[in-house]
Amino acid sequence: MRLLIITQAVDLKDANLGFFHEWIKEFAKRVSVVEVIALRVGEHNLPENVSVHRIFGSNKLSRFIRMTGLLRRLLPQSDRVFVHMAPIYAILASPFAWWYRKPVILWYVHKHVDLKLRIAEKLVSAVASTSPESFRLPSRKVLFLGHGIDVDLFALPATAPAGFAMLTAGRLSRLKRIDILLQAVSAASNQLPSDWRFNIVGSPITADDVRYQHELTDLAQSLGIADHVSFAGGVPHSQMPAHYQSAHLFLHASATGSIDKAVLEAMSTGLPLITSSEAFRSILPEEYIVKTASVESFASMIVGLETQGRDIRLRNIVREKFELSDLIRKLVIQLTALSVPID
């Protein structure tokens, strides 16, 4: 199979999308040729059967022209098209896919449903997602395949970390409800070791995200815990395992409603966690779930799990249900089975 992939970034150092580099490598093991169209291209190290093409341009019009040129050249010689997390790319590719009769799968993991997603769902052959909580648009085309975590990369720590460090990771936005976590660690702090830390890994993307980050730094100051809190910013995907391995507890109050990749990465390292996300209620042992994302609930569980060590059950859950190579295997099977063009 010759596979055309359309994505936002191919860059090992991208804090949000660096993980997709490993997806491309896994695809390359299972198909003969991979052509990748990406808006941003940075550092990468991919197999010989992979070619990467950047949608360069100084404005939207020039990027649109470049995109359509690449589609005209690459899509006829491809057998299938895989679009990652960008409904607009599926919409742009659909006229070419229809003309050359090539099936398209859109990967989408977010509870947000907008007009672009509704249009894309009508145009593609299938949509792949992690779970019903991660794709809220009713559709007969959706395939729930789980997530994909590189369990070899996100391994157990070689030695037990020192001190007591709490961690949260992911895009720095209001939907992550980090303000609740800051208040919770403050409320629990008098029952924690004096050298406790709370590390926040992730960067803002939108203007409102930037405002939220300022609000969080002000909140940490007003709570009197600023000396215990660090904002690490965006971290390259390859450096994330070390952050999970050096932590004792992962905190997650996200309101996105989807299966958060950062939680699964933490689990792969055996890191105990606390989450209020409904998406994990059928996945995690009950002792790691809080029913509501309240300051009191998180604070109580932080104190209760302070001495908890690594939990190999969490790693086994990821290995059995969310391992990267298994996800890509399932995606290739689904891509191969799409023998009819889009309707």
N, C-alpha and C positions, 0 to 999 in steps of 0.2 A: 504493500500500500504506500502510495505517495500522499503524505499528509501536509496540508496547509494550515498553519496555526496563526491566528491573529490575536495579538495581545497588546497591553499597554507598555510593558517594559521588559527588556532582557538585560538584567544588570545584577550581578552578584552583590553589589554594594547598596542596592535599593532597599531601604528599610521596610517598605510595605510589600514589594513584589519580588524581592530577591529570591524567595522560595520557588518561583515559577521556573527558574533556571534548572532546578532538579526535575521538574515535570518534563521539560523538553528532553533532558537526557534519558529519562525513562521511556518517553515516546520513541526516541531514536533507537532503543534496544528492540522495539517491537514492530517497527515499520521500516521500509527500505529507504525512504527519503523524507526529510522534514524540511519544509520551507517555512520560515517565521517572518511575519510582518509585524513590526513593533513601532510604537510612537517614539519610545526612548530606547537607545541601545548604549550600554556601558560595558563594564568589564564582564567577559564571559569566556567560558572554556568548554566548548561543546564538541561532540563527536564529528567525524568527517562527513557523515551523511546529513548534517544540519547546515543550512544556510540562513543567515539572518539579514533582513532587509529593513532599513529604517525609513519611517515616514517623515522625512525631513521637510522643513519649510518654515518661513518666517511668519506665516499667518495661516488662518484656517483654509483659505482658498488654495494656497500653494500645497498645503498638506493634503487637501482633498484631491487635487490633481495627481500628486504623487501616489496616493492610496489607490485611486482608480487605475493608474498606470500599472502598478504592481499587481492588482487583481486581474487586469487584462492579460498580463504576461504569465502569472503563476497559476491562476485558477484552472485554466484549460488543461494543464499537465498534471494537476492534482486529482486524487481520487475522492478525498473527503476534506471537509473544512471544520476546524475546531476553533471556536471563538471564546476567549477567556474573559469573563466578567465585564464585557463592554457591549451592551445591546446595540449601541449606535454602530459598532463595527459590523455586527450581524446584519443590520439594516442596509448599510452601504454595500456589503458583499452579496446581498440577496439577488439583485438583478443579474449579476454575473453567474451566480450559482444556478439560478433558474435557466439562464440562456445555455449554459454548458452542462446542465443537468447533473449538478454535484450536490450531494446531501451536506447539510450543515448542522452541527451540534453547538449550542450555546451553553457554556458553563456559567451559572449564576448563583451566588450565595449571599443573599441579603433579604431582609423582610420588606425593604422598600419596593414599592410597585409604582412605576410612573408610565407615562405614555410611550416612551422609547421601549420599555420592556414589553408592554402590551403589543406594540407593533412587531417587535422582533419575534415574540412567541408565535405570531401568526405566520411569519415568513420562514422560520427555520424548520428543519426536519424533526428535531428533538431538542429538549432542554435537559441538562444534567445539573443536579444539585446535591447537597449533602443530606437534607432531611426536609420534611414538610414545613418545619419552622423556618427554614432557610429559603424557601420559595413559596410566597404567599399568593401567587396568581393561579387560580384554578385552571388546570390544563391537562388534557389527555396525552400531551407530548412529554411530560416531565418524567425523568428517571432519577430516583433517589439512590445514589451510589456511595454515600459516605465521603469522608475527607481523605486527604493523602499526606501522611507525615513520614518523614525519613527517620525511622527509629534508630538507624545506625548513627546518624548525625546527632540526634537528640537522645543521648545515652545516659545511663546512670552516672553520677559523679564518681570519680576514682576514690575520693576520700570525703569524709563528712565535713561540710563547711563549718567555719568557726562563727561564733556569735549567734545573733538571731536576726535574720534578714527576711523581710517580706517583699514581695515583688508583684507588680502588675505590668502588663505589656500590651501593646497594640496602638492603633491610631489614637492620638490624644484628642478626644471629642466629648461633647456633653453626653452622648449616648453611652459612653463608658462609665459615667457616674463616679468619677474618681473623687469628687467632693465628698461623697458618702464614705468612701474608703479612708480618706484623710481624717474625717471626723471619727471614724471607727477606730483607727489605730491610735488616735489621740485619747479616746475614751478608754482603750485597753492598756495604754502605755504604763500606767502606774502598777500594773501586774505583770509587766514584761521585764526582761533583763535590761539593765541601765544602758547597754550599748546597742539597743535595737535599732534597726534601719528599715526604711520603706523606700524602695527603689522603683521609680516610675519610668519605664522604657517605652518610648514612642514619641512621635513628632506630630505637630498640628499640620493640617493640610489646608483647610479653608480659613478665611478671615475670622469666622466665629470660633474656630478651633484655637486660633492665636489668642483671642480675647479670653477664652476659657482657660488657657494655660496661665495667663496673667492672674485670673481670678483664683486659680489653684495655688499659685505661689503666695498670693496675698492671704489666702485661707490658712496655709501652713504657718505663716508668720503670726496671724491672729490667734491660732491655736497654741502657739508657743512650741511647735515641733519642727520648725524649719531646719534646725541643726541635725535632725534625724532623717530628713526627707531629701532625696536627690532626684532631679529630673535629668535623666541621661540623654534625652532626645532620641532621634532615630538611630538605630543600630543595624549594621549590615546583617543579613540573615545568617551568614556563616559564624557570626560572633554571638548569636542568641543562645546557643547551648550553654555557654559559660555562665550566662546570667541565670538561667534556670538551675544549673548545677551548683551555683554558689548561694542559692536562696534556701530558706526553710519552709516558706509558706507562700502560695500564690493566691492573690485576691482578685476576684472577678465579679463586678456588679453591672456588666454590660446590659443595655436594654435593646440591643439589636435583634434579639430573638433567634439568632442563628447559631450554629455550632461554631464557636470561635476557635480559629486555628491556634491561637496562642495558648488556650487552655489545653488543647491536645498535645502541643509541644511540651508544656509543663508536665503533663501526665506521662509522656514518654520518658521523661527523666525521673519518674517516680515521685515527683514533688507533690506533697499534700496541698490541697487547695480548698478555697471556700468560694462558691458561686451561687448567685441568685437566678441564673439564667434558666428559663423553662426548657431550653433546648437540651440541657444536660440531666434533666430529672430521670430520664429512662436509661441513662448511660452510666452515671456515677453511683458509687455506694452512698447510701442515705446520709452518712455522717459528714459528707462534704457539701451538702445542699442546705441553703437557707431559704425558707419559704418566701420571705419578703426582703427586699433590698433596703433594710433599715440600719441605721447606725448601731442600734442596740443589738440587733441580731448578729451583725458582723463582729462587733466588739466581743460579744460573749463567745463566739466560735474561735476567734483569734486566741483568746486566753485558753480555751479548751484544747486547741491543737498546737500550742506553743512547743510542747515537748515531743510532738509526733515526728517520727523518723520517716525515711523514704518508704513508700508503699508500692511494692512490686505489682500489686493488683492493677494499679493505674497504668503502668507500662504495658501490662498484658492486655488490657482493654484496647489500647491504641494498636498494639501489634495484631490483635485479632480482628479489629473492625475498621481501623483507619490507617493502615500501612500504605505508603505511597505506591510501591510497586503493584500492590493488589488493585488500587484505584485505577492506575493507568491500564492495567490488564483489562479491567471491566470496561473502561472507556473505549479501548481498541475493539473489544468484542462488540460493543454497541455501534461504533462507527462502521465496522465491517458489515453488520447486519442491516444497515440502512441502504438497501438496494434500490430504493425509489427516490426520485428527486423530491424537493420541497413541493407542498401542495399550494 
